[in-house]
């Protein structure tokens, strides 16, 4: 069974700790780590949390196996840039 998860969010350069070249680069880095399952390991979760100044503890009630992801740029809103992420989920585990 295949499902698609759509994530829409805003990224602002002011909200970054170690600022990649662009908000898209930040999102690409996040998606690569996420798709590789890095949120499931302690070290990987730290890498992901370090991308943002306001890290929140990760809660993994369900785990998605990501087949692929797609990024697209949305509209600019004030000083922030919107991006859309579509995950093609191969399976979910509890």
N, C-alpha and C positions, 0 to 999 in steps of 0.2 A: 504494500500500500504506500502510495506517495502523497505527500501533502506539501503545500507551499506556505511559508511563513513570511509575512511582509512586515518590515520594520521601517518606520519613518521617524526621523528625528532631526534635530537641529544641532549643529556643531558650531561653536564660537571659538575663535582663536584665544580668547581670554580665559577659556575654561581648560586649557591644556597645561600639563606640567612639562613634559618633554615634547616640545612642539615639532611635529613633522613638517615637511615643506608646505603642506596644504591640508585643509580639513578632509579632502578626499583621501590623501595619503594616510591620515590617521584612521579613517574608517576602513580603508583597505588593510592596514596593519591589524586592526581589531578583527576583521572578518577572517584573515589568514590564521590568526591565533585561534579564533573560535572554531573555525572549520577543522583545524588540526587537533581539536580536543584539549587545548591548553587550559581551558577553564576548569578542567577536571583534575589538574595537578596543582600542587601548592605553588611551585615556581611559575607555572604558566598563569595561574590566577593573579599572582603578584605582577607579572608583566602586563596583563590586561588592566589591572587596577591602576598601575602607574601611568597609563595613558591619560587618565582623568584626574583633575584636582579634587573631585568630590567622590572618591571611591566608595562604593557601597558593598557590603558583604554579599558574596554570591550565594544564592540559595538554589541548589540543584535538586528540586523535587522531581523534575523530569529531565532526561538527557536526550538531545536530538542528535542523530547522526546526519551530518550535512553532506549531501551529494555534491552540491555546487552552490554558489551564491552569485548574485548579480548586483552591481552598484549602478545607480543612476543619479544624476544631479537634479535637484529640485530648484525651486526659486530661492533667491536671496531675500532674507528678511532682516532689515536693519543691518547690523554688523555680523549676522550669522548666516550660514549657508545650510540649506536643507539638502539631505541626501535620502534616497530610498534604497533599502536593501531588501532583496528577495532571496530567501533561503529555500532551496529545494531539499526538503527533508526526506531522507531514505527510510528512517525508522525512529521511533520514540521508545525510550526505556524509563522505567520508574525506579 
